[in-house]
Amino acid sequence: MNQAIRWRKSSYSGGGDGNTCVEVADFDTHIAIRDSKAPARATLAFPAGSFILFVEALKTATGAQ
């Protein structure tokens, strides 16, 4: 079954002129992310539970809160 993918700007994306935007799409079983500057390029997909661990690891690595 094909479904329309609804991409949205991540709340973790930087502000400003929008050039550091990460887009997120929610599916039943996983979360997908992509770079808004290159939407036709690679997309990363994670099982929903693993996505939370991925974001926490990024926060730790960058010193973000």
N, CA, C and O atoms as a GROMACS GRO file, in nm:
protein
  260
    1MET      N    1   0.084  -0.118   0.000
    1MET     CA    2   0.000   0.000   0.000
    1MET      C    3   0.088   0.124   0.000
    1MET      O    4   0.178   0.137   0.084
    2ASN      N    5   0.065   0.214  -0.093
    2ASN     CA    6   0.138   0.340  -0.098
    2ASN      C    7   0.060   0.448  -0.026
    2ASN      O    8  -0.062   0.460  -0.042
    3GLN      N    9   0.129   0.525   0.052
    3GLN     CA   10   0.066   0.636   0.121
    3GLN      C   11   0.145   0.761   0.093
    3GLN      O   12   0.267   0.756   0.074
    4ALA      N   13   0.077   0.874   0.090
    4ALA     CA   14   0.146   1.001   0.068
    4ALA      C   15   0.234   1.028   0.190
    4ALA      O   16   0.191   1.014   0.304
    5ILE      N   17   0.357   1.067   0.163
    5ILE     CA   18   0.450   1.096   0.272
    5ILE      C   19   0.433   1.243   0.309
    5ILE      O   20   0.442   1.331   0.224
    6ARG      N   21   0.408   1.267   0.435
    6ARG     CA   22   0.392   1.404   0.486
    6ARG      C   23   0.516   1.443   0.565
    6ARG      O   24   0.532   1.403   0.680
    7TRP      N   25   0.601   1.521   0.502
    7TRP     CA   26   0.724   1.568   0.565
    7TRP      C   27   0.693   1.695   0.642
    7TRP      O   28   0.614   1.778   0.597
    8ARG      N   29   0.755   1.711   0.759
    8ARG     CA   30   0.741   1.834   0.838
    8ARG      C   31   0.878   1.873   0.891
    8ARG      O   32   0.965   1.788   0.908
    9LYS      N   33   0.896   2.001   0.917
    9LYS     CA   34   1.022   2.049   0.971
    9LYS      C   35   1.036   1.999   1.115
    9LYS      O   36   0.944   2.012   1.196
   10SER      N   37   1.151   1.944   1.144
   10SER     CA   38   1.177   1.895   1.279
   10SER      C   39   1.186   2.011   1.377
   10SER      O   40   1.238   2.118   1.343
   11SER      N   41   1.136   1.991   1.496
   11SER     CA   42   1.146   2.094   1.600
   11SER      C   43   1.290   2.113   1.645
   11SER      O   44   1.321   2.212   1.711
   12TYR      N   45   1.378   2.020   1.609
   12TYR     CA   46   1.519   2.031   1.644
   12TYR      C   47   1.602   2.104   1.540
   12TYR      O   48   1.721   2.125   1.559
   13SER      N   49   1.539   2.142   1.428
   13SER     CA   50   1.611   2.215   1.324
   13SER      C   51   1.646   2.355   1.373
   13SER      O   52   1.575   2.412   1.456
   14GLY      N   53   1.754   2.408   1.321
   14GLY     CA   54   1.796   2.542   1.358
   14GLY      C   55   1.700   2.647   1.308
   14GLY      O   56   1.624   2.624   1.214
   15GLY      N   57   1.703   2.761   1.370
   15GLY     CA   58   1.619   2.872   1.329
   15GLY      C   59   1.684   2.951   1.218
   15GLY      O   60   1.752   2.894   1.132
   16GLY      N   61   1.666   3.079   1.219
   16GLY     CA   62   1.729   3.165   1.120
   16GLY      C   63   1.662   3.157   0.986
   16GLY      O   64   1.539   3.157   0.976
   17ASP      N   65   1.743   3.150   0.880
   17ASP     CA   66   1.689   3.154   0.745
   17ASP      C   67   1.644   3.016   0.694
   17ASP      O   68   1.613   3.002   0.576
   18GLY      N   69   1.642   2.917   0.779
   18GLY     CA   70   1.590   2.786   0.742
   18GLY      C   71   1.685   2.699   0.664
   18GLY      O   72   1.643   2.599   0.607
   19ASN      N   73   1.814   2.733   0.661
   19ASN     CA   74   1.907   2.654   0.581
   19ASN      C   75   1.966   2.536   0.657
   19ASN      O   76   2.052   2.466   0.604
   20THR      N   77   1.923   2.512   0.779
   20THR     CA   78   1.970   2.396   0.854
   20THR      C   79   1.852   2.308   0.891
   20THR      O   80   1.845   2.254   1.002
   21CYS      N   81   1.760   2.293   0.800
   21CYS     CA   82   1.635   2.224   0.828
   21CYS      C   83   1.644   2.074   0.805
   21CYS      O   84   1.693   2.028   0.701
   22VAL      N   85   1.597   1.999   0.902
   22VAL     CA   86   1.581   1.855   0.889
   22VAL      C   87   1.431   1.831   0.885
   22VAL      O   88   1.356   1.887   0.965
   23GLU      N   89   1.387   1.747   0.791
   23GLU     CA   90   1.246   1.714   0.780
   23GLU      C   91   1.222   1.573   0.832
   23GLU      O   92   1.308   1.485   0.818
   24VAL      N   93   1.105   1.552   0.892
   24VAL     CA   94   1.070   1.426   0.955
   24VAL      C   95   0.936   1.378   0.898
   24VAL      O   96   0.846   1.458   0.875
   25ALA      N   97   0.925   1.248   0.876
   25ALA     CA   98   0.798   1.187   0.835
   25ALA      C   99   0.769   1.072   0.930
   25ALA      O  100   0.855   0.988   0.955
   26ASP      N  101   0.648   1.068   0.983
   26ASP     CA  102   0.606   0.962   1.075
   26ASP      C  103   0.529   0.854   1.000
   26ASP      O  104   0.438   0.883   0.923
   27PHE      N  105   0.567   0.729   1.024
   27PHE     CA  106   0.498   0.614   0.969
   27PHE      C  107   0.451   0.528   1.086
   27PHE      O  108   0.488   0.554   1.201
   28ASP      N  109   0.372   0.427   1.059
   28ASP     CA  110   0.321   0.340   1.166
   28ASP      C  111   0.433   0.274   1.245
   28ASP      O  112   0.425   0.262   1.368
   29THR      N  113   0.537   0.230   1.176
   29THR     CA  114   0.642   0.151   1.243
   29THR      C  115   0.777   0.219   1.250
   29THR      O  116   0.867   0.169   1.318
   30HIS      N  117   0.794   0.332   1.181
   30HIS     CA  118   0.926   0.396   1.181
   30HIS      C  119   0.915   0.546   1.159
   30HIS      O  120   0.808   0.598   1.128
   31ILE      N  121   1.028   0.613   1.176
   31ILE     CA  122   1.041   0.756   1.154
   31ILE      C  123   1.148   0.775   1.046
   31ILE      O  124   1.252   0.711   1.050
   32ALA      N  125   1.120   0.862   0.950
   32ALA     CA  126   1.217   0.891   0.844
   32ALA      C  127   1.262   1.036   0.857
   32ALA      O  128   1.184   1.123   0.895
   33ILE      N  129   1.389   1.061   0.823
   33ILE     CA  130   1.442   1.198   0.825
   33ILE      C  131   1.518   1.222   0.695
   33ILE      O  132   1.572   1.130   0.634
   34ARG      N  133   1.522   1.350   0.656
   34ARG     CA  134   1.597   1.389   0.536
   34ARG      C  135   1.640   1.534   0.549
   34ARG      O  136   1.588   1.609   0.633
   35ASP      N  137   1.734   1.574   0.467
   35ASP     CA  138   1.783   1.711   0.460
   35ASP      C  139   1.692   1.788   0.366
   35ASP      O  140   1.675   1.749   0.251
   36SER      N  141   1.633   1.897   0.414
   36SER     CA  142   1.539   1.973   0.331
   36SER      C  143   1.606   2.038   0.210
   36SER      O  144   1.539   2.069   0.112
   37LYS      N  145   1.737   2.059   0.217
   37LYS     CA  146   1.809   2.120   0.104
   37LYS      C  147   1.828   2.020  -0.010
   37LYS      O  148   1.852   2.060  -0.124
   38ALA      N  149   1.818   1.891   0.021
   38ALA     CA  150   1.839   1.787  -0.080
   38ALA      C  151   1.735   1.676  -0.060
   38ALA      O  152   1.773   1.562  -0.031
   39PRO      N  153   1.607   1.706  -0.076
   39PRO     CA  154   1.503   1.608  -0.045
   39PRO      C  155   1.503   1.483  -0.133
   39PRO      O  156   1.451   1.379  -0.092
   40ALA      N  157   1.561   1.491  -0.252
   40ALA     CA  158   1.565   1.374  -0.340
   40ALA      C  159   1.681   1.281  -0.308
   40ALA      O  160   1.690   1.171  -0.362
   41ARG      N  161   1.770   1.324  -0.222
   41ARG     CA  162   1.885   1.241  -0.186
   41ARG      C  163   1.848   1.144  -0.076
   41ARG      O  164   1.729   1.118  -0.054
   42ALA      N  165   1.943   1.091  -0.009
   42ALA     CA  166   1.924   0.985   0.091
   42ALA      C  167   1.828   1.026   0.203
   42ALA      O  168   1.824   1.140   0.247
   43THR      N  169   1.753   0.928   0.247
   43THR     CA  170   1.662   0.940   0.360
   43THR      C  171   1.703   0.834   0.461
   43THR      O  172   1.731   0.720   0.424
   44LEU      N  173   1.706   0.870   0.588
   44LEU     CA  174   1.733   0.773   0.695
   44LEU      C  175   1.600   0.733   0.757
   44LEU      O  176   1.514   0.818   0.780
   45ALA      N  177   1.583   0.605   0.785
   45ALA     CA  178   1.462   0.556   0.851
   45ALA      C  179   1.501   0.473   0.972
   45ALA      O  180   1.593   0.391   0.966
   46PHE      N  181   1.430   0.495   1.081
   46PHE     CA  182   1.458   0.427   1.208
   46PHE      C  183   1.330   0.366   1.261
   46PHE      O  184   1.222   0.423   1.243
   47PRO      N  185   1.339   0.249   1.328
   47PRO     CA  186   1.223   0.204   1.406
   47PRO      C  187   1.192   0.314   1.508
   47PRO      O  188   1.283   0.381   1.557
   48ALA      N  189   1.066   0.332   1.539
   48ALA     CA  190   1.025   0.444   1.625
   48ALA      C  191   1.106   0.454   1.755
   48ALA      O  192   1.150   0.563   1.791
   49GLY      N  193   1.126   0.342   1.824
   49GLY     CA  194   1.201   0.345   1.950
   49GLY      C  195   1.347   0.383   1.930
   49GLY      O  196   1.404   0.451   2.015
   50SER      N  197   1.406   0.340   1.821
   50SER     CA  198   1.546   0.372   1.793
   50SER      C  199   1.565   0.519   1.759
   50SER      O  200   1.672   0.576   1.783
   51PHE      N  201   1.463   0.582   1.702
   51PHE     CA  202   1.472   0.723   1.666
   51PHE      C  203   1.496   0.809   1.791
   51PHE      O  204   1.575   0.904   1.787
   52ILE      N  205   1.429   0.776   1.899
   52ILE     CA  206   1.447   0.850   2.024
   52ILE      C  207   1.592   0.839   2.070
   52ILE      O  208   1.651   0.938   2.112
   53LEU      N  209   1.649   0.719   2.064
   53LEU     CA  210   1.789   0.700   2.102
   53LEU      C  211   1.883   0.779   2.010
   53LEU      O  212   1.982   0.836   2.056
   54PHE      N  213   1.852   0.782   1.880
   54PHE     CA  214   1.931   0.857   1.784
   54PHE      C  215   1.932   1.006   1.819
   54PHE      O  216   2.039   1.068   1.821
   55VAL      N  217   1.816   1.063   1.846
   55VAL     CA  218   1.807   1.206   1.880
   55VAL      C  219   1.881   1.234   2.009
   55VAL      O  220   1.952   1.334   2.018
   56GLU      N  221   1.866   1.149   2.110
   56GLU     CA  222   1.937   1.169   2.236
   56GLU      C  223   2.089   1.164   2.216
   56GLU      O  224   2.162   1.243   2.276
   57ALA      N  225   2.136   1.073   2.131
   57ALA     CA  226   2.280   1.065   2.104
   57ALA      C  227   2.329   1.191   2.034
   57ALA      O  228   2.438   1.240   2.063
   58LEU      N  229   2.249   1.245   1.941
   58LEU     CA  230   2.287   1.370   1.875
   58LEU      C  231   2.294   1.485   1.974
   58LEU      O  232   2.386   1.567   1.967
   59LYS      N  233   2.197   1.492   2.065
   59LYS     CA  234   2.197   1.598   2.167
   59LYS      C  235   2.325   1.589   2.252
   59LYS      O  236   2.390   1.691   2.280
   60THR      N  237   2.360   1.469   2.292
   60THR     CA  238   2.479   1.449   2.375
   60THR      C  239   2.605   1.490   2.298
   60THR      O  240   2.693   1.557   2.352
   61ALA      N  241   2.613   1.448   2.173
   61ALA     CA  242   2.731   1.476   2.092
   61ALA      C  243   2.748   1.625   2.064
   61ALA      O  244   2.861   1.673   2.052
   62THR      N  245   2.639   1.699   2.054
   62THR     CA  246   2.646   1.841   2.023
   62THR      C  247   2.635   1.930   2.145
   62THR      O  248   2.649   2.052   2.135
   63GLY      N  249   2.610   1.871   2.261
   63GLY     CA  250   2.594   1.951   2.382
   63GLY      C  251   2.461   2.022   2.390
   63GLY      O  252   2.445   2.114   2.470
   64ALA      N  253   2.364   1.982   2.308
   64ALA     CA  254   2.231   2.045   2.308
   64ALA      C  255   2.151   1.998   2.428
   64ALA      O  256   2.179   1.893   2.486
   65GLN      N  257   2.052   2.075   2.464
   65GLN     CA  258   1.962   2.038   2.575
   65GLN      C  259   1.837   1.974   2.526
   65GLN      O  260   1.751   1.936   2.605
   0.00000   0.00000   0.00000
